[in-house]
Amino acid sequence: MTQSHSGEQIVLASNNAGKVREIGQLLAGARIQIRPQGDFQVPEVEETGLTFVENAIIKARNAATYSGLAAIADDSGIEVDALRGAPGIYSARYAGVGASDEANLDKLLEDLAEVPEAERTARFQCVLVYLRHPGDPTPLICQGTWEGRLLTEPRGENGFGYDPIFFVPSQGCSSAELDPETKNRLSHRGQALRQLQRLLEP
């Protein structure tokens, strides 16, 4: 396998500012320079997969094709047990295509309005894919899972997406109330990125 070289540029298949910032922070110690796909005018691609891993590969292949660089893509979302795993891969568009974080969060709270606290268990899932080039037949695939439960109202100003209603039992607060360092240590994305970092190190 071709390893990552010092200062290698990798395109990140995302235009989500929160995600770009988080992944940039997590890989700050690695000899990798992350460039958002917006730097290369990469068009959005339709996520037609039925799983996180399929969608991550679709996004990474698209970014690698248009940028000419190796690509990282993550597909992540929240699985709610009371909703049989929904919103899952549809987390970013739960309230409709182009929905805001707030609209998605409000819809989830609405759908869980009658669910008692003991049954509000949920987890964040992140699947991270690294492609050396668009036709890479052996992508690196890393996964992280973060268990918690859902609050009945948002708490905290940090993070993005569903962070304000994701309660982290070990910390006694929501994900959006954690400082970035603690969140990165615990989170699904942090877990997956550390796996990837280990795989990319020579």
N, C-alpha and C positions, 0 to 999 in steps of 0.2 A: 504493500500500500504506500502511495506517495504521502509523505508526512508534511505537516505544516512547517513552513520555513519562517525564519525570523522576519517579522513585519509583513507577512503575507496578508493581502487584502482579500476579504471574504464579503460577499454581498449578503445582506440580511433581507430575506423575502418578506418584508413588512413595511407598511407605512404608518403603523400604530406608534405614535410618539412615545407612549408609556413603555411599550415593549422594546423599542429601539434603545431607550435610555436604560432600561433594566438589563438588557443583554449586554450593552456596552459596559455597564458597571461590573457585571459578573465576569466578563472576559478581559477586564482592564489589566490583569496581571499576566495574561497570555501574550505570546508574541504574535498577535493577530490584530489586524485593523479591521473593524467592522464598518462597512459602508451600507447605509440604508438603500433599498432598491430605488428610491426616489432620485438618488444621485445619477441613476442611469436611465431615467425615464422608462422604467419597467412597467408595462401595463398590468393592471389587476387581472388575475386569472380566475375563472369560475371554479369554485371548490366543489367538484362533482363527486368526490369520494364519499364512502359511507363510514369511514373510520378516520380517527385522528392521523394515523400513519399515512393513509392514502392522500389525504389533503395536504399534509406536510410535504410529501414527495412532489405533488402537483405544483405547489408554490415554489419549492426549491428548484425544480427543473425549469420553470418559467423564468425565475430570476437568473439562473445560470445561463440560459439561452440568450437573454437580452443583454447581460452584462459582460459575458465572456469570462467571468470569474467563478471560482468555487462558491457554493451557496449554502447558507444555513436557513432553514425554515422551521418554525414551530407551529404546531396546531395544538391549541389548548382550549380547555373549557371546563365547565363545572357539571358534575353528575350529581343529581339529587335523587336519593333513594325513594322518597315518597312519590317521585314522578317517573319511576322506572328508568332512571339514568338520564332523563332530559334535564336541561337543554342539550347537554353533550356537545356534539360537533356543531350544533346550531347556536351555541352560546352567544356568539358575536352578533347574531341576527335573530335572536329569540323573539323580539317584538316586531320583526319585519326587516327586510333588506334595508341597510343604511340606518338602522335604528341607533340611537345614541346609547351610551353606557347606562344613562339614567333610565331611559325607556325600558331597556332590557331588565334592569334591576327591579323596576317597578312592576313589570309583568310577572317576574318570578315571585316577588312578595305577594302579589295578588293571587297567583296560582297556589300559594302555600298558606293562604289566610286561615284555612280551617285545620291545618296540620299542627298537632301539638308538639311542644318543644322536644320531647323524647324521640320523635320520629322525623326530626328535621336534619338528619345526618346527610352529609354531602362530602364531596372531595373535588379538588382541582386536579385535572390531569394535564400533563404536557408531554407531547411527543416531539422530539427535536430530530431533524434530519440534516445530514451534511452530505452534499454531492460534490465530488471533485470537478465534474463537468456534466452537461445535460444528459449524456448517455451513460452515466456511471451505473454499472450493473450491480454494484455492491455498496449502496449508500450506508453510511453510519447512522444507526437509529438508536436514540437514547430516550428513556422515559422516566418521568418523575410523577409521584402521586402525593397529594397533601390532604390529609383527612381533617375534617372539622364539622361544624354544623351551622345552620343558617339562623341568623337573628331575625327578629320581626321588624326591625327598622335599621337604617344605615347608621354606622358609627365610624368616626375618623375621617381624616382629610387626605391621607396618603394613598398611594396605590391607584388602581383604575379598575374598570370593569365591575366585577362582583365583590371586590375586596371589602367594601364597607359593610356587607352583610355576612361575610364569612368569618365565623368565630373560631379562634384558634385556642383549644382548651389548655394547651401547655403554657400559653402566655396570658390567658384570662382576658383577652381582648380581641377585637376584630383585626383582620389583616391590614385594614386601612389605618389602624392605630399603631402599627409596628413601625419602627424606624427602618430605613431601607436595608441596613446591614443585617438586622435580625430577620427581616422578610426574606432576603436573598439566601440566608443560611437555611431557612426552613422550607421555602416554597418549592412547588412542583417544578417551576422553571429553573430555579437554582440547582435542584437535584440533577435535572437532565443536563444542564450546562456543565456541571462539574464532571459528569460522566464523559461528555464530549471533549472537555478540556484534557482529561486524562488520555483519551484515545488519540487526540491530535498531537500530544507531546511526543517528541522524538524518543 
